[in-house]
Amino acid sequence: MALPLSGVRVLELGNYIAAPTAARMLADFGAEVIKVERPGTGDELRNWRLYSGTTSMLYRTINRNKKSIVLDLRTEQGRKDVVDLAAKCDIVLENFRPGTLEKWGISPEVLSAANPELIITRISAFGQTGPMSQRPGFAAVAEAYGGFRNLVGDPDRPPVRVGVSIGDSIAGLYAAFGCVMALFQRQTQRAAQAPDEQSPLTLAQRSIDVALNESILSMMESLIPDYLAYGVERERTGGRMEGIAPSNAYPCNDGHSIIIAGNGDAIFQRYMETIDRPDLGADPDLASNAGRWRRRDELDAAISAWTGLHSREQALKILDDAGVPSGPIYTAADIVADEQYAARNMIQHFSVDTGGDKPTDVGFVGVVPVIGDASLPIRSVGPDLGEHTREVLSTLLGRTDEEMGL
């Protein structure tokens, strides 16, 4: 299958999760992504959640389908190599603290001078402009600034975080979307101009500025309009969603819990009949979400009493037969064994060095979204440090081994 982004070349000056996630999405769909890493240690993600070996599965996951080269951006030669590579790329992705590229002498203006059609996508804590732009920050801080952290957890306890770097990943999604949007605009502009005419897009039009805190804020649904329109301050609600009931996690008698989302008006009456509480289904005060939310504790107690009589599998079968939306709370082991994920090629296996005597068969999550009827194949997991330095610098820049110090 011809991949949608085949022929697109990306230079990733990224570290950690945000920019590498954006580049991974572009690589998944065919872009050639050249990841620049520092000498010696490389991307710090190589050591995050490293249980054995030299390279974490987190790095292998987020940097799949990429090429790794080693350049020392503290040196004049390393910075020159970046400019020369940018001249042969469509996109540069970076997530350094604002001002870092400028300090190194490889600012967007310098890169754009080398390639007047270059798309430059920058990810930072608070964006490239504004009074907080120079402040450093990780996703945890951005999640707090964006209003997300205040809504996660139980109302009688301090806010908690979710178990993944959701702020970085969401920013990466927006950055990838920004790159594709700019590529599309560049393509349409090219189609409308004379063959020998220079690209009409300005550097500002080719600059994508993604802030972690704004990426989170954009996912907060009606948080701000609700406050400004009604004076409503959203609060933490644990496993519930404010204003929506009944929808929660409920314990079964085998130690598992299940999710039941029976909050639709048309579903609720059938749901209550299924759990042997037709009286609740017939109660006119519970006919809409507003009334059900006011009596959410009563409803959750009734549902928990029913699920507590059944195992996870028994409860899910009864609910499924009745057409009530429900599902198990999966662990990694459940996901690996699931036939739906397998049918769509969502767990793909590679032989990976994990520090043992021989490589280990490791499953990695497939490419999303699906094109056709199953995930595209992952071409390679995250590369070893500098695995492609010679290939990239010799092929694209004509560097000899002597010039590369090899």
N, C-alpha and C positions, 0 to 999 in steps of 0.2 A: 504494500500500500504506500502510495506517495504521501508523505507526512505534510501537514498544512504549512509548517514553518521551515521546510527543507530549503536550503539556500540562504537562510538568515544566519548571520554570525554575530555572536554576543561575547563581549569581553566583561567578565565578572570580576570586579574589585571588591568582593564581598567577604564578610566574615560572619560567624554565628549562624543566624537563621533567616532573617528577613530577606536580604538581597539574594542569598543562595536559594531560598524557596522560590522567588520569582524566576531566577535563572533555571531552576529545575523544571518549572512548568513549561518554559520555552523549550528546554532541551527535550522534554517528554514528547513534544509534538514536532520534533525534527530539527530545531535550531542547533547549530554547532556552538556550544558554549565553552569558552576558554576561561578557566578559573585561575586567577593569579593568587598564589600563596607565598607567604614569607619564607625565607630560608630557615631550615632547621625544624621549626615547629609546625609550620603551615597554619591552616585555619584552626582556631582553638577548639572548634567542634570535634576535631579528631579525638580529643581526650574527654569529652562529655559523656557520662554514663559508659565509660570504658571499663568493662568487666574483665577482659583479658585481651591479649594481643596488642597491636599498636594503633589501630584505627577503629573507632566506635561504629556501631551499627547506625547510630544517629547520623554520623557523617556520611556513611555509605548510602543512606536513604535520601538525604536532602541534596546530595551532590551526584546522584546517579546521572548517567547519560552525558557526563561532562568530561572535559580534558583538564588535567591539572598541570600548570607550569609554575616554576619557582622564579620569582623576580624580587630583587631587593629594592623597594621603592625609596629606601634611604640613600641610594646611590644615583648618580647622574645617569649611568647606563640603564639602570632599572627603569627610571622615569622616561628615558628616551624610548626604551622598548615599549612602554605603555602607549606613548603617543604614536609610535609607528604601527603598533597593532590596532589602535583605535582607527587609524586611517584605512584599515582593511576590514572594519567591522560595521555592522548596521546599528548596534546598540552597545552602550557602556552602562553597566549597572554597578552602583556603589552604595554602601551604607556606613560610611565613615561619619564622624562628627562634622557638622558643617564647618567649612573653612579648611579642612584637612587637604583636599585636593589643591586648593589655592596655595596653601603653605608649601606644598611639594612642587609647585610649578606646573601642575597638570590640571589646571582649572578647566571648566567647561569651555571657556573662550579659547584656550590653547588646543583642546581636543577638537573643537569645532573648526578651528583654523586648519587643522590637519585633515578634517573630513567635514565639509560643509553640509552634509546630509545626515550626520551622526545624530542618533537619538540618545539622550543622556537622561537616565532615570536614577534619581537619588532618593534614598530612604534614610530618614533620621528620626530622632525622638519627637521633635516638635516642628519640623519643616525647616526650610532654608531661610525663611523670613520671619519677622515678628520679634517681640522682646525676649522670647524664650528660645529662639532658634539656636543659640550657641550652647545651650545646656545639654550635657550628655544625658542619656537615659536608656534603660532597657525596657522590654515589653511590660514587665511587672509595674513599672512606674506609669507607663502610658495607659495601661488598663485602668489604673486608679484615676488618672486625669480624664480619661474618656467616659467615666461614669459606670464602667462595667464592673469593677471590683466591688462597688457599693451594693450591687444587687446579687452577689454570689455568696451563698451561705444561709444560715438560719437567722431569724430576726433577733434572737436573744444572745447572739454571739458575734464576735468581730468578723468582718468580711474575710473570706478565704479566696484562694486562687484555684483555678481549674488545673488539671494535671498535665497540661501541655502549654507550650508558649504560644497561646492563641493570638496575642497581640502581634507578634512577629509574623505568624502565618497569615493573618488577615492582611497585614501590610504587604506581604509578599504577593498575595492574590491581587491586590490593587495595583501593585507595581507591574506585575505581568500583564494585567489588563491595560494599564497605561502604555506599556511597550507596544502591544498589539494595536491599540488605538492609534498611536503615533505612526506605526508602520502603515496602517491603512490610509491615514491621511496623507502620508508621504507618497504612497502609491497612486492615490487619486489625483494628487497635484502633479505628479510626473505625467500621468495620462493626459492632463489638460494642457501641458506646456510643449513648446517646440523641442525637438530632439537635442539641440545644442544650447538650450536655455538652462541657466543655473537654477537649482531648487529655490522656489519662492518662500520656503518656510524659514522663518527667523529662528535664531537660537532659542528664544523664549518659547516658540511654538514646538520646538523639538526637546524641550526640557520638561521632564515629569518629576514633580516634587511630591513625595509620599511621606506623610508624618504618621508615626505610630499612634499617637493620641487621637488624631483625626480619623484614622482607619477604624479604631475602636468606636469612636463617637458615631460614625456613620452606621454602625450595626445596632445602635441602641433604640431602634424603632421610634416610637413616639415619646421618648423620655422628655425631650425639650418642649415639644408642642403641648404635651399634657401639663407640664409645669406652667407654661406661659398662658395657656387657655383656661385651666381650671385650678391652678395653684396646687396641683397634686405632685408630691414628692414620692417617687417609687421607692419601695422598701424591699429588703430581702424577704423571701418567702420559702426558703429551703428548697424542697423538691417540687414545689408548685410554681405556676406562672400566674402572676397577679391578674385577677379578674377572670380567670379561666378555671372552671371546676366542673366535675372532678377530674383531675389529671395529676398523677403522682406515682411514686413507687410504693408497692405494697408487698409485705412479707408473706411468704408461703411457709408451709409446715416442714419443708426439707432444708431450710436455711437459706434458700434463694429468695430474691425479690424480683418482682416483675413490674414493668411499666404498663399502665392502662390509661389511655387517653380517650375517655368517654365523655368529653365535654360538649360534643355537638348536640344541639337541641333535638335533632331527629334520632340520635343514637341513645340519648339518656334514658328514655323510658324502657327501651329494649335492654339496655345495660342493667337497669335496676331489676327487671324481671329475671334476668340471667343470674343475678346474685341473690335471688329469693327475697327481694325487697320491692314488690310492686307498689307498696304504699308510698314509697318515695317517688317512684316514677309517675304516680298519679297526682302527686301534690302540686297544685297550681303555682305555689310559691317557688317551685323548683323548675319551672318550665323554661326559664332563661338563665343565661350565665350569671346575670347580676344576682338573682336570688340564690343560685347554687353557690356562688362565691361567699355570700353572707353566711351560709350554713356549711361551709367547706369542712369544718372539723367533724360535724355530724356525718357527712357523707363519707369522708375518709375512714371514720371509725367503722361504718357499716361495711365498706368495701374490704377493709383489713380483716374484719371478723370472718368474711367469706373466704378470702384468699388463705387465711390461716387454717382452713379446713382441708386445703388441697396442696399437692406438690406443684412445683413450677410447671411441669409438663401437663398435669391434669388441668390446672387453671387455664393455661394458655389454649388448650384444645377446646375447652368449654366456651371460652370467650371467642375464639376463632370461629367456631361453629355458629355462634350467635351473631357474628359480624361486628363484634366490638373490637376496635383497634387496640392491640396489645402486643407486647414482645418481651423477650428475656433481656436481662442486663448482662451483656456479653463480657467475658474476659478475653484475653489474647488467645487462650486455648480454645474457647468457643468459636472465635472468628476463624481460626485455622481449620477447624473441622466443619465449618458451615458449607452446605452444598450450594447455596445461592452465590456466595462469594466465589466459590470454585467454578461455577458455571460461567461466570463473567470474567474469569482469568484475573481475579483481584488479588490473589496470592501467587506470586511468581518466584520460583526457586533458583538460587545461584549457589555455586560452590565458593565459599568465602573463607579467607584466612582469619581465624579467630584466636590465634595464638597457640593452638594445639599442635600435635605432631602432624596432622593432616587437615586439609580444608574441611569445613562443615557445611552441610546443606542448610541454607537459610532462606526463609520465605520473606519477600518484600511486597509491600502494598502496591497494586497495579496503578496504571495511569488513569486519572480522572480529569475530564469526563470521557465517557466511552464514545468512540466513533464506530458505528456499525453495531455489532451485537456483543462485543467483549472488549476488555481492556487491550490497548495497544501493548505490544511486548516491550519490556524494559530492555534497552540495548546493553547496558552495563551498569554495575553498581558504582558508587563513589570511588574515584581512582586513588591509587597510591600517590603520595606526595611527589610532585614533579614528574609523574609518569610520562607526560607528553611534552616536556620542555624542549627536548631536542627536535621532535617532530614539528612542533608549532613554530619555533624560532627559525628553523632551517627552511621549512616549507613556505611560510608567509613572509619572513623577513630576510631570507637568504643568509642567515648567520652560519659561520663555520663553527666546528667544534672548538677551535682555538678561541674564537670570539666569544663563545658561550662559556669558556672556562671548563670545558668537558674533556 
